[in-house]
Amino acid sequence: MITAFDDFFQDPDGIRAHALATPFVDWDGFGETYKRVALVEVPGLHEGLERRLGRRISMLGMGYRLNFNDELPNAAIHSDMGWGTHAAVVYLAHPPEGHEGGTAFWRHQGTLASRIDPGDVELFEAVRHDWNTLAQWEMQHLIPWKFNRAAIYASALFHSRWPMEAFGTGPDDGRLIAVAFFNLEG
């Protein structure tokens, strides 16, 4: 499943202000440091996902992420397998003029896999050294960046931000998102 909803938050400017008032930290996890993460409750995110999806969800975690110009992601192309059945990213920044980015979905060229499910050790071993090698991947889909758009997808899918580099030089113009990991119920 890959879908997008525009006008996700009823008060996106208020959510953006909440995000920018939240303390960000550099979070150490999975052998890497993730820059400017805020693991906090995002007001209205849980309810908004249930309303848009028409189903109850079980939230596993949510928060904000803020990145700046020329910062590359951790494990550029990756899967969030094991972080619930689905993930959501809500775009909370106005990107620079001409920005044609968003959330990209990929197929690994060597295995032709577009997702990795928990427990698939063989596939994990086949792709894990290619996370940061763009030549090993083919883009299959892109959800374009638009302020207050929610990108929702199966967490097992290979995905990345696009382009890989973030934008902006500080909180006022940086790449700001709300993110959630959850299970669909029922």
N, C-alpha and C positions, 0 to 999 in steps of 0.2 A: 504494500500500500504506500503510495506517495500522493499527497494531496496538499492543497494550500487554501487558506481562508484569508481574505482581505478584511480590513477593519476589525481585527481580532479583539482588541481591548476597546471598551467603551470610552476610556479616558487615556489614550496612549501617551499623551504628554505628561499626565500624572504618574504613570508607570515609569516613564523615562526619568522623571525627577526623582522618584523613589529609588530607581537603580543608581543614579548618580550620587545620591546621598548615602548609599550603602557602602560600608568599608569593603574594599577589595583586598585580597591577599594573593600572594603567589603560593599555590597549593601543590604540595608534593604528593604524587600518586603514580603508581604503575611505573616507577623508575624514572619519572620525568617531572619537571616543574611546569605547571600550568599557570601562566601569567594572568594576573588580575581576574580572579574568580571570586564570586560572592555566593556562598551556599546559604540562601535565605528563601523564605517564602515569598513568592511573587504574587502580589494581591490580584485575585481574579483569574489567575492562570488555570488552576484546577477546574473551577466552575466553567470557565470559557471553553476548555477542552471538552468537558462533558456536554455542554450545550451544542458546540459545533459538531461533535461526533455522534451525538444522539445516543450516547451510552455512558454508563458509569465507568470510572477508571479508578485504579488503585495507584496513587502517586508514590514513586520510589525516591524521587529527589528533584529539586529545582533550584534555580538561582539565575545569576547574571554572569556574563563574561564581557570583558572590555579589552580590545586590542588596538594597537596603533600601527601606523604606516611602517611597512617593510618587516613587520613581525610575521614570521612563518608559524604555521600551526604545529602542534605536537602530532606526530604520526599523521601526516597530511591527509592521505586517503585511509579511511579506517572503518571499522564496524563497531557499533556499541552493543554487540552481542553480550548477553548477560545483564544488561541494564534495562530489563523489562522487554515487553513486546514492541513498544513504540517510543519514539522520541519526538519532541517538538522544539522548534526554534522560532522565536518571534523576533523580527527585525525591529530594533528600537532606535536606529540612527538614520539620519539623512545622509546618504553617501555623496561623495564628490560628483560634480557634473560629469556625465559620460560613464559613470560606473555601471558595468554590465555584469555584476556578480550576483551571488546568491548562494544557494546550497546545491551542489552538484552530486550526481549519483553515477557510479562507475561500474564497469565490468573489467575484471582482471584478464589481460590478454592471454596469459599462459594457461590459465585454468578455465576461462570463460565463465567464471563464477561472478555473480552480482551480489551475493550475500554469503554470510558465514553464520551458521547456527551454532549455539553453544554445544560443545562436545565434539565438533568436527576438527579434531586435532590434525588430521592429514591436510585438510585445506588450509588451516591456520599456518602450518609449517611451510606450505607452498607459497603463501602470499606475504608472510610477516616481514620479510626483508625488502619488500617492494612498496611499503607504505609511502615513502618519500621519493619514489622513482616514477615520475609522471609517464614516462615512455612505456611503462608496463600496464597502463590503464587506458580504457576508452570511455569517454563520457557518454552516458546513456540518456541523461535527463538533467535539466536545470530548473530549479524554482527560483525565478528572478527576485532579487532584493527589492522590496518596496516597504517603506515605513509602515509598521503595524500589520504586516503580513505574517501569518503563521505557516511555517512549513512543517508538515506532520508526516512521519514515515516509519516504516518498520525498522526497528533499531538494528536488525541484523544486516541491513543493506550497507554496501560499501558507499561511503559518502565523504564529502569534504566541503569546506567553505570554498567559494570561487569568486575571484581568483585567490590563490593561496595567500598572497600578501594581504594584510589588513589595510586599513586606511585611517587617515587623521593623525594628529600629533598630540592629542590630549583628550580628556573626557568630553569636551564640547563637540568634537568632530570625529572621534574614534568609532571603531566598529563595535557597537553595543547590541547584545542580544539577551533575551530571556531564553532559558533552556529548561526542558523538563524530560524526565524519563518515567515511563508509566506502563502499567498493564491494562489492557482492555478487559473489563469484566463481562462474564456471561458468554 
